[in-house]
Amino acid sequence: MAIDDARSETRTWKDRAAYLEGQRQLDSRLLETFRQKAYRSGADIPDVLKKT
């Protein structure tokens, strides 16, 4: 029974990690979209991101 509980817990953590990775990717895409819109609207580009 303890082995089944451990497997279940492992499965839960794997599912959570997969969900969080998907959410991170979505957040990254949204951030990029808003960043581009801001730059097009005249927002300053930080020095660290400027191409030299």
Backbone as CSV, one residue per row, in Angstrom:
resi,resn,N_x,N_y,N_z,CA_x,CA_y,CA_z,C_x,C_y,C_z
1,MET,0.826,-1.192,0.000,0.000,0.000,0.000,0.878,1.266,0.000
2,ALA,1.974,1.240,0.727,2.866,2.393,0.786,3.467,2.683,-0.595
3,ILE,3.750,1.621,-1.342,4.305,1.799,-2.687,3.285,2.485,-3.580
4,ASP,2.022,2.063,-3.492,0.968,2.695,-4.289,0.800,4.168,-3.912
5,ASP,0.894,4.469,-2.625,0.795,5.855,-2.177,1.948,6.689,-2.733
6,ALA,3.136,6.129,-2.712,4.308,6.837,-3.237,4.170,7.058,-4.742
7,ARG,3.687,6.077,-5.451,3.475,6.218,-6.896,2.433,7.294,-7.188
8,SER,1.384,7.289,-6.406,0.336,8.287,-6.577,0.879,9.692,-6.325
9,GLU,1.677,9.828,-5.281,2.266,11.129,-4.972,3.219,11.570,-6.085
10,THR,4.010,10.648,-6.590,4.928,10.949,-7.687,4.149,11.394,-8.918
11,ARG,3.080,10.687,-9.223,2.238,11.029,-10.369,1.638,12.430,-10.186
12,THR,1.197,12.732,-8.980,0.633,14.056,-8.691,1.662,15.144,-8.933
13,TRP,2.898,14.929,-8.460,3.944,15.933,-8.649,4.333,16.077,-10.116
14,LYS,4.356,14.965,-10.851,4.665,15.032,-12.283,3.580,15.811,-13.028
15,ASP,2.319,15.541,-12.678,1.217,16.271,-13.304,1.303,17.756,-12.983
16,ARG,1.625,18.075,-11.747,1.747,19.483,-11.338,2.899,20.158,-12.080
17,ALA,4.012,19.466,-12.202,5.164,20.027,-12.909,4.821,20.260,-14.384
18,ALA,4.110,19.338,-15.001,3.709,19.491,-16.402,2.760,20.676,-16.558
19,TYR,1.817,20.810,-15.640,0.886,21.940,-15.679,1.645,23.257,-15.530
20,LEU,2.538,23.326,-14.564,3.286,24.554,-14.322,4.187,24.908,-15.498
21,GLU,4.760,23.927,-16.160,5.581,24.194,-17.338,4.721,24.766,-18.467
22,GLY,3.541,24.213,-18.643,2.624,24.755,-19.643,2.230,26.184,-19.321
23,GLN,1.967,26.463,-18.064,1.621,27.814,-17.634,2.795,28.764,-17.830
24,ARG,4.002,28.300,-17.547,5.197,29.128,-17.732,5.378,29.488,-19.203
25,GLN,5.153,28.529,-20.088,5.280,28.792,-21.516,4.230,29.800,-21.987
26,LEU,3.002,29.663,-21.499,1.949,30.617,-21.839,2.311,32.009,-21.333
27,ASP,2.773,32.096,-20.096,3.182,33.381,-19.529,4.307,34.006,-20.345
28,SER,5.233,33.189,-20.792,6.348,33.683,-21.587,5.859,34.262,-22.914
29,ARG,4.925,33.577,-23.560,4.374,34.074,-24.828,3.606,35.378,-24.613
30,LEU,2.817,35.438,-23.542,2.073,36.662,-23.253,3.014,37.819,-22.943
31,LEU,4.046,37.544,-22.176,5.025,38.576,-21.851,5.675,39.120,-23.113
32,GLU,6.051,38.250,-24.021,6.668,38.678,-25.268,5.703,39.533,-26.086
33,THR,4.444,39.142,-26.139,3.437,39.911,-26.874,3.303,41.314,-26.291
34,PHE,3.173,41.409,-24.976,3.023,42.714,-24.340,4.296,43.542,-24.458
35,ARG,5.437,42.884,-24.408,6.708,43.595,-24.561,6.782,44.236,-25.946
36,GLN,6.430,43.480,-26.976,6.456,44.007,-28.338,5.476,45.158,-28.507
37,LYS,4.280,45.012,-27.938,3.291,46.094,-28.028,3.794,47.346,-27.324
38,ALA,4.422,47.182,-26.192,4.946,48.330,-25.452,6.036,49.034,-26.255
39,TYR,6.935,48.281,-26.850,8.009,48.887,-27.636,7.450,49.616,-28.851
40,ARG,6.434,49.046,-29.475,5.817,49.707,-30.632,5.126,51.004,-30.230
41,SER,4.692,51.068,-28.972,4.001,52.263,-28.476,4.969,53.293,-27.915
42,GLY,6.258,53.031,-28.002,7.246,54.012,-27.584,7.892,53.770,-26.239
43,ALA,7.691,52.633,-25.651,8.345,52.334,-24.374,9.848,52.221,-24.584
44,ASP,10.604,52.648,-23.579,12.051,52.547,-23.658,12.491,51.086,-23.601
45,ILE,13.480,50.779,-24.407,14.082,49.448,-24.375,15.244,49.505,-23.395
46,PRO,15.247,48.612,-22.401,16.354,48.633,-21.430,17.709,48.422,-22.121
47,ASP,18.738,49.071,-21.612,20.083,48.960,-22.199,20.526,47.510,-22.326
48,VAL,20.190,46.707,-21.346,20.622,45.314,-21.334,20.044,44.526,-22.511
49,LEU,18.925,44.990,-23.062,18.274,44.289,-24.170,18.612,44.866,-25.536
50,LYS,19.242,46.018,-25.543,19.599,46.639,-26.815,20.728,45.867,-27.477
51,LYS,20.636,45.723,-28.787,21.691,45.030,-29.544,22.832,46.005,-29.741
52,THR,24.038,45.523,-29.553,25.214,46.388,-29.719,25.878,46.147,-31.050
